[in-house]
C-alpha cells in the first residue's frame, strides 16, 4: 500500500448513490514547495493523504477562523503541517475571517500570525464575508477579493464563485447568474458564509437564501458548495445533485450542536477542524482533519456529467 | 359636424379641466421617487466628500483601510451634522417600509425571526451619524426581503439591528438613517 490511509472506495448500496472507484496514484509534485518546517510546523501529520492526481487543484477550507484564539493557532498548525504532504496552493475562507474589533492589530493576530508560515510559503487566501466581517475587508490584499463583496476566480479547470451571503441583493443575484451562465469550467464551486443546508441546532438551514440561489446553482450546474457559520463540520447528503459542506469549526466550536438527521452524511462537532480538497479530472477528494490531526471524514465525490447530474458519492466517512 | 366637434371639445375640456383634482396618484411610486431623490442627494454629497477622502485601493496594510473608513465616516457625519432619523427614508417611504417589514415578519418562521436578533446584546441604542459598532455582527438581511425593498447604490445597504432598520454606508461604516421599532420586542431568550 503506497498510502497509509488510501481511500476506501466503497460502493454504497443506496439507490441513487454510486461510487467513484478511485485508484490512487502517486504524484510527482510539480507543485509549489511545501512550507518549510518550523517550530509551528512539526513533523508531518501521518493521517494526511497525499494528492492522487497530477495537475489537480489542491486547496484547503477554513471557516469562522478569525478569533486569534489558541484553537485557531492549533488548527493553523495542523493546516501548515498537512501541507508537507498535501501541498495545497490556496485556502478558501468561509467568512468570519476577523471576529470582534477590526483594528490593524486584529488582522495581525487573527490572520497573519496564525497563517504566517502559509503566507511565507506563497499560499493565497480567498475570503468570503461572514456576518462578523466588515465589508471593507474586501480591500485587504491578502484576502484576494479584488475590492469586491462577491467575486469569481479560477484555478485550473475550476471556477470558484464567492458570494456575500450577508446581503444577497438583486445586483448580486444578477451578477451570479451572468457569471454562472458564461462559465464552461469543468468544476463550478460556490462558497459563502451561511449554509443552505445544515443540521445545526443553533442556526440550521438558511431557507430564505436557499430559495434565491439554489435554483441558479441547479440550473447552471454548480458541483460543490462550501459554507461556514455553523461552528462545526458537516457534510450534507447531496441535494438536487449538489454536494454541500459546512466548515465553520476552524476556530470556533459549538459542541454537540449537530442534530443528525436526513441531511447529515457526516458530522463532527466535538473539536475544531479544517478540510483539504483535491479537484481532479472526474472527482473531488476531500479530507477533514481535527486540530489533533485526526481524520474525521474523507471521501471522493464524482463530478456529475452536465447538465443532468446524479447524486454520486463515495465516502469513507469515519 | 363643426358643432359636434365643438361639443366634444367642450366635453373633453371639461373632463380634462377637472382631472387635476381627481386623478389617481400612485402613492407608492411617489414615495419611491421621493426616496430615490433623498438617496441621490446623499450620494451626491458622498461623491463630493470622496474627492477629499479618496477611495482605498487593495492594500496589505489594514491601517490604511481603517483610517479611510474612519475619515470617510467622519467627513460625511460632519457634512450632515444636522441629519436626523427619517431624513433619507422620508416620511412616506418610512410608512411603506414598516408595512413591508411587518408583512415579512409575519411570513417568517420562529427560527427565521430568532435569526434576526441573533448574537445581538439587548438595549442597543443607535443614532444617525453614529459609526456602526464594530463589535456587533452584521445581521444578514433576508434575501427574499431584500428583493421587496427599493434597490440601493452599492455604497449603501439596509441592516437590522435589534428593532432598528438601518441605512448603512458600507465603506464609511456610518449609520445614515434609522427607522426604530420596526420589529416586535424580543421575546427570545439568550
Interface residues (C-beta under 8 A of the other chain):
Chain A: X100 X101 X102 X103 X104 X106 X107 X131 X132 X133 X134 X135 X136 X137 X139 X140 X141 X142 X145 X146 X147 X165 X166 X167 X168 X169 X170 X171 X173 X194 X203 X204 X207 X208 X209 X211 X212 X213
Chain B: X56 X57 X58 X59 X60 X61 X62 X63 X65 X66 X69 X109 X111 X112 X115 X118 X119 X134 X135 X137 X138 X139 X140 X141 X142 X143 X144 X145 X146 X147 X151 X152 X154 X157 X170 X171 X173
